[in-house]
Amino acid sequence: MYQDITLKCVECGADFVFSAGEQEFYAEKGFKNKPQRCKACRDARKNATKPQREMFEAVCAECGKVAKIPFQPTSDRPVYCSECFAAKRAEQ
């Protein structure tokens, strides 16, 4: 029923494929217009309105590496890097 269509992005001018699956999704949602931007430009436009998260540096309580975390660390709770945090979570 649907076939892949090649479209041109209005932002960057690159060609992108509007796949049959995406067309079916658009039809299910009731969208009438085809997308005008490629995936990269859509994502950039979406993320442009989001405020950048402030990241803080902390020393991992397990391995001692410096980790970037999205919250202000306090001295009463240990902070773990992503690898040690994943390992601790797997233990539970």
MDAnalysis code that builds the backbone (N, CA, C; Angstrom):
import MDAnalysis as mda
import numpy as np

u = mda.Universe.empty(276, n_residues=92, atom_resindex=np.repeat(np.arange(92), 3), trajectory=True)
u.add_TopologyAttr("name", ["N", "CA", "C"] * 92)
u.add_TopologyAttr("resid", np.arange(1, 93))
u.add_TopologyAttr("resname", ["MET", "TYR", "GLN", "ASP", "ILE", "THR", "LEU", "LYS", "CYS", "VAL", "GLU", "CYS", "GLY", "ALA", "ASP", "PHE", "VAL", "PHE", "SER", "ALA", "GLY", "GLU", "GLN", "GLU", "PHE", "TYR", "ALA", "GLU", "LYS", "GLY", "PHE", "LYS", "ASN", "LYS", "PRO", "GLN", "ARG", "CYS", "LYS", "ALA", "CYS", "ARG", "ASP", "ALA", "ARG", "LYS", "ASN", "ALA", "THR", "LYS", "PRO", "GLN", "ARG", "GLU", "MET", "PHE", "GLU", "ALA", "VAL", "CYS", "ALA", "GLU", "CYS", "GLY", "LYS", "VAL", "ALA", "LYS", "ILE", "PRO", "PHE", "GLN", "PRO", "THR", "SER", "ASP", "ARG", "PRO", "VAL", "TYR", "CYS", "SER", "GLU", "CYS", "PHE", "ALA", "ALA", "LYS", "ARG", "ALA", "GLU", "GLN"])
u.atoms.positions = np.array([
    [0.824, -1.188, 0.000],
    [0.000, 0.000, 0.000],
    [0.871, 1.257, 0.000],
    [1.815, 1.349, 0.934],
    [2.712, 2.500, 0.997],
    [4.048, 2.116, 0.375],
    [4.728, 3.102, -0.213],
    [6.064, 2.899, -0.769],
    [6.973, 3.987, -0.240],
    [8.264, 3.672, -0.103],
    [9.231, 4.667, 0.349],
    [9.252, 5.847, -0.621],
    [9.327, 7.055, -0.062],
    [9.377, 8.278, -0.856],
    [10.625, 9.052, -0.430],
    [11.349, 9.588, -1.400],
    [12.502, 10.430, -1.089],
    [12.041, 11.880, -1.075],
    [12.306, 12.564, 0.041],
    [11.929, 13.964, 0.221],
    [13.173, 14.802, 0.432],
    [13.061, 16.128, 0.290],
    [14.169, 17.044, 0.512],
    [13.902, 17.857, 1.772],
    [14.867, 17.892, 2.673],
    [14.757, 18.625, 3.939],
    [14.762, 20.132, 3.673],
    [13.806, 20.855, 4.283],
    [13.744, 22.304, 4.100],
    [14.831, 23.027, 4.890],
    [15.407, 22.383, 5.895],
    [16.454, 23.008, 6.712],
    [17.825, 22.897, 6.048],
    [18.251, 21.648, 5.801],
    [19.615, 21.429, 5.309],
    [19.684, 21.080, 3.826],
    [18.546, 20.796, 3.203],
    [18.524, 20.479, 1.784],
    [18.894, 19.051, 1.442],
    [19.147, 18.228, 2.429],
    [19.531, 16.833, 2.181],
    [18.303, 16.002, 1.823],
    [18.525, 14.984, 1.014],
    [17.454, 14.041, 0.696],
    [17.320, 13.057, 1.851],
    [16.079, 12.694, 2.179],
    [15.834, 11.680, 3.207],
    [14.646, 10.834, 2.771],
    [14.572, 9.629, 3.305],
    [13.534, 8.686, 2.916],
    [12.383, 8.753, 3.913],
    [11.192, 8.931, 3.394],
    [9.951, 8.843, 4.170],
    [9.456, 7.422, 3.933],
    [9.802, 6.531, 4.868],
    [9.578, 5.105, 4.657],
    [8.094, 4.744, 4.677],
    [7.789, 3.573, 4.144],
    [6.415, 3.074, 4.136],
    [5.900, 2.939, 5.558],
    [6.750, 2.473, 6.478],
    [6.358, 2.348, 7.878],
    [6.029, 3.691, 8.507],
    [6.844, 4.706, 8.196],
    [6.574, 6.040, 8.717],
    [5.273, 6.592, 8.130],
    [5.034, 6.327, 6.853],
    [3.801, 6.787, 6.219],
    [2.582, 6.155, 6.879],
    [2.696, 4.886, 7.203],
    [1.600, 4.189, 7.871],
    [1.358, 4.785, 9.261],
    [2.447, 5.065, 9.980],
    [2.344, 5.690, 11.294],
    [1.652, 7.043, 11.187],
    [2.077, 7.865, 10.212],
    [1.465, 9.182, 10.016],
    [-0.025, 9.039, 9.747],
    [-0.403, 8.043, 8.920],
    [-1.814, 7.827, 8.596],
    [-2.608, 7.415, 9.833],
    [-2.023, 6.539, 10.668],
    [-2.691, 6.103, 11.899],
    [-2.933, 7.268, 12.847],
    [-1.971, 8.180, 12.910],
    [-2.091, 9.342, 13.799],
    [-2.962, 10.445, 13.206],
    [-3.327, 10.312, 11.929],
    [-4.168, 11.319, 11.297],
    [-3.405, 12.509, 10.761],
    [-2.077, 12.393, 10.638],
    [-1.271, 13.488, 10.094],
    [-1.519, 13.581, 8.596],
    [-1.780, 14.776, 8.098],
    [-2.085, 14.981, 6.681],
    [-0.840, 15.336, 5.866],
    [0.124, 16.036, 6.474],
    [1.299, 16.519, 5.753],
    [2.480, 15.569, 5.886],
    [3.300, 15.547, 4.860],
    [4.546, 14.773, 4.896],
    [5.557, 15.550, 5.740],
    [6.545, 14.850, 6.314],
    [7.567, 15.580, 7.074],
    [8.360, 16.495, 6.155],
    [8.776, 17.642, 6.668],
    [9.546, 18.595, 5.878],
    [11.020, 18.589, 6.234],
    [11.366, 17.970, 7.374],
    [12.749, 17.964, 7.835],
    [13.247, 16.534, 8.010],
    [14.530, 16.336, 7.782],
    [15.146, 15.028, 8.004],
    [15.221, 14.760, 9.509],
    [15.519, 13.541, 9.870],
    [15.565, 13.137, 11.284],
    [16.542, 13.997, 12.078],
    [17.724, 14.247, 11.517],
    [18.735, 15.035, 12.232],
    [18.238, 16.457, 12.492],
    [17.607, 17.086, 11.505],
    [17.099, 18.448, 11.678],
    [15.899, 18.482, 12.622],
    [15.042, 17.449, 12.583],
    [13.923, 17.376, 13.522],
    [14.439, 17.282, 14.948],
    [15.439, 16.401, 15.157],
    [16.003, 16.242, 16.501],
    [16.666, 17.529, 16.977],
    [17.418, 18.191, 16.087],
    [18.092, 19.436, 16.467],
    [17.078, 20.509, 16.830],
    [16.004, 20.583, 16.080],
    [14.956, 21.574, 16.346],
    [14.261, 21.288, 17.669],
    [14.008, 20.011, 17.944],
    [13.352, 19.614, 19.190],
    [14.246, 19.917, 20.396],
    [15.543, 19.619, 20.271],
    [16.464, 19.811, 21.387],
    [16.861, 21.266, 21.589],
    [16.643, 22.118, 20.591],
    [17.015, 23.529, 20.710],
    [16.173, 24.234, 21.770],
    [14.957, 23.756, 21.999],
    [14.091, 24.409, 22.973],
    [14.315, 23.902, 24.391],
    [15.006, 22.771, 24.508],
    [15.269, 22.214, 25.840],
    [16.459, 22.929, 26.470],
    [16.337, 23.301, 27.731],
    [17.501, 23.907, 28.382],
    [18.590, 22.858, 28.599],
    [19.831, 23.284, 28.459],
    [20.946, 22.366, 28.678],
    [21.022, 22.031, 30.159],
    [21.219, 20.767, 30.434],
    [21.335, 20.318, 31.822],
    [22.703, 20.695, 32.376],
    [22.703, 21.218, 33.573],
    [23.965, 21.522, 34.230],
    [24.538, 20.221, 34.788],
    [25.784, 19.937, 34.443],
    [26.432, 18.710, 34.903],
    [27.485, 19.075, 35.947],
    [27.610, 18.218, 36.947],
    [28.560, 18.424, 38.033],
    [29.575, 17.286, 38.020],
    [30.785, 17.580, 38.462],
    [31.806, 16.546, 38.559],
    [31.881, 16.045, 39.991],
    [32.053, 14.733, 40.128],
    [32.188, 14.114, 41.440],
    [33.122, 12.919, 41.294],
    [33.726, 12.519, 42.383],
    [34.615, 11.361, 42.395],
    [33.789, 10.139, 42.763],
    [33.904, 9.086, 41.966],
    [33.161, 7.846, 42.208],
    [33.604, 7.241, 43.537],
    [32.642, 6.882, 44.364],
    [32.928, 6.318, 45.682],
    [33.481, 4.899, 45.579],
    [33.293, 4.249, 44.432],
    [33.735, 2.861, 44.259],
    [35.124, 2.782, 43.627],
    [35.314, 3.411, 42.464],
    [36.574, 3.242, 41.728],
    [37.472, 4.472, 41.753],
    [36.941, 5.635, 42.151],
    [37.757, 6.837, 42.256],
    [37.856, 7.657, 40.980],
    [37.215, 7.233, 39.905],
    [37.233, 8.007, 38.667],
    [36.340, 9.230, 38.811],
    [36.623, 10.258, 38.010],
    [35.778, 11.447, 37.990],
    [34.557, 11.134, 37.132],
    [33.384, 11.438, 37.659],
    [32.126, 11.178, 36.961],
    [31.365, 12.479, 36.798],
    [30.689, 12.626, 35.682],
    [29.811, 13.782, 35.471],
    [28.397, 13.334, 35.796],
    [27.752, 14.102, 36.678],
    [26.413, 13.741, 37.131],
    [25.475, 14.937, 36.992],
    [24.163, 14.704, 36.818],
    [23.224, 15.807, 36.590],
    [22.650, 16.431, 37.866],
    [23.287, 16.189, 38.999],
    [22.791, 16.769, 40.250],
    [23.968, 17.204, 41.102],
    [23.717, 18.127, 42.018],
    [24.753, 18.620, 42.925],
    [25.025, 17.552, 43.981],
    [26.228, 16.988, 44.012],
    [26.494, 15.941, 45.010],
    [26.545, 16.512, 46.424],
    [26.110, 15.696, 47.371],
    [26.192, 16.069, 48.780],
    [27.136, 15.089, 49.459],
    [27.634, 15.469, 50.603],
    [28.621, 14.630, 51.286],
    [27.993, 13.463, 52.034],
    [26.673, 13.462, 52.201],
    [26.037, 12.406, 52.990],
    [25.706, 11.144, 52.188],
    [25.816, 11.187, 50.850],
    [25.504, 10.018, 50.031],
    [26.618, 9.770, 49.025],
    [26.969, 8.511, 48.790],
    [28.025, 8.214, 47.813],
    [27.540, 8.457, 46.384],
    [28.484, 8.816, 45.517],
    [28.206, 9.023, 44.100],
    [29.028, 8.007, 43.335],
    [28.410, 7.388, 42.308],
    [29.089, 6.376, 41.510],
    [29.141, 6.795, 40.050],
    [30.197, 6.376, 39.352],
    [30.261, 6.585, 37.906],
    [29.244, 5.646, 37.260],
    [28.999, 5.801, 35.994],
    [27.950, 5.009, 35.345],
    [28.258, 3.513, 35.365],
    [29.530, 3.132, 35.233],
    [29.888, 1.706, 35.252],
    [29.642, 1.099, 36.638],
    [30.087, 1.780, 37.684],
    [29.909, 1.267, 39.044],
    [28.431, 1.294, 39.448],
    [27.707, 2.315, 38.994],
    [26.282, 2.391, 39.295],
    [25.550, 1.203, 38.667],
    [25.894, 0.884, 37.417],
    [25.264, -0.244, 36.746],
    [25.602, -1.558, 37.460],
    [26.849, -1.692, 37.900],
    [27.251, -2.904, 38.615],
    [26.502, -3.035, 39.943],
    [26.365, -1.924, 40.671],
    [25.634, -1.946, 41.943],
    [24.160, -2.301, 41.722],
    [23.597, -1.756, 40.670],
    [22.191, -2.019, 40.366],
    [21.989, -3.492, 39.979],
    [22.948, -4.079, 39.277],
    [22.859, -5.495, 38.870],
    [22.957, -6.419, 40.087],
    [23.654, -5.996, 41.141],
    [23.791, -6.797, 42.360],
    [22.452, -6.934, 43.082],
    [21.599, -5.957, 42.956],
    [20.331, -5.963, 43.706],
    [19.327, -6.888, 43.124],
])
